[in-house]
């Protein structure tokens, strides 16, 4: 039987991510990303790439954002629109359990969009150029135990379609939890 795993877009294509300088923890995240890909290849798991909601709205030169900036009807509608064909495709695979097993979905923890167990929140927004408290505003960003907006929408769509699948986030401190999804 073939196994299928849905993954966040940048798990396969890191060029979609916000451009930035290397930061603390990035190396462990990259190691985990590569470990997931290697294990999927070794175990013959087929990977299906979700669309990137941020790239398809704001392109390659976007700033980093926080959850609050995407928590609006426009971002949620965009997420629903680009996820609709993914859900249809998933439904089709799920109607053939004798041939295919869908293992679940891997998001990207910490992302304001694709976080599953963790997203980043903060008081960001508005015109930046004349603020003299910019560093203070930037420092309001913090990790919270909650999904990002795109993953919230994905989980809503899964519930509406009555699809019950594990959804986990790529998060270096919880490495084994992510890799265990590929124990097939
Ligand atoms: S929005 Fe999601 S897929 Fe796109 S770069 Fe961010 S975490 Fe990756």
Boltz pocket constraint, residues with backbone or C-beta under 6 A from the ligand:
constraints:
  - pocket:
      binder: B
      contacts: [[A, 8], [A, 9], [A, 10], [A, 11], [A, 16], [A, 17], [A, 18], [A, 50], [A, 51], [A, 52], [A, 53], [A, 54], [A, 55], [A, 108], [A, 111], [A, 113], [A, 114], [A, 115]]
      max_distance: 6.0
